[in-house]
């Protein structure tokens, strides 16, 4: 597959309206993880929308119940999707989250809704378009373009799609430990993070994590 052919296939996905069609279906599902009554919607997003989409790409999927629910805490289900190719020496691990923050419907401008994808100029409005349904839709479409062009990926692919990122990802650490052998990979692609500017795509090639803390310095009286 040439670089030009791959780019052309990706452009066609957008130009022919397939991206907006895929994203519109996903935006229409109100996956508000901050709303306890949406628990069944979170599972439906994975079972009815994401798992079938991965199946069309030759992936097998498993929906994992969140282990923190056994402790009385609340966490959304997660989906692990895998495509293993014979002879592939490299595994690429993709991360995404299907949950969104509250819709806050009354606060949207007239003519806009959090659960309806709507283009305005060069922008697409709808809850999840930028965090994170748009991103994992693009990543899945990229894999589809490769498969269409050469019939295989040339590497193993594993995805984890969670539904609790907006409430702090409860259970994510536990699930990663439980399924560490299946999630082991050579590289992680997580399309969910800051960018330098809206018009400038940003790629971070490494991350060491972050820690927040309070520093209190109790100086002697009169110390400067």
Secondary structure, DSSP 8 states (H G I E B T S, - for coil): --HHHHHHHHHHHHHTTHHHHHHHHHHTS--BTTSGGGHHHHHHIIIIIIHHHHHTTT-EEEEE--GGGGGT-----EEEEEE--TT---EEEEEEE--B----GGGS-TT-BTTB-EEETTEEESTTTTTTHHHHHHHHHHHHHHHHHHSS-SSEEEEEEES-GGGT-TTHHHHHHHTHHHH--SEEEE--S--SBTTB--------------------TT--
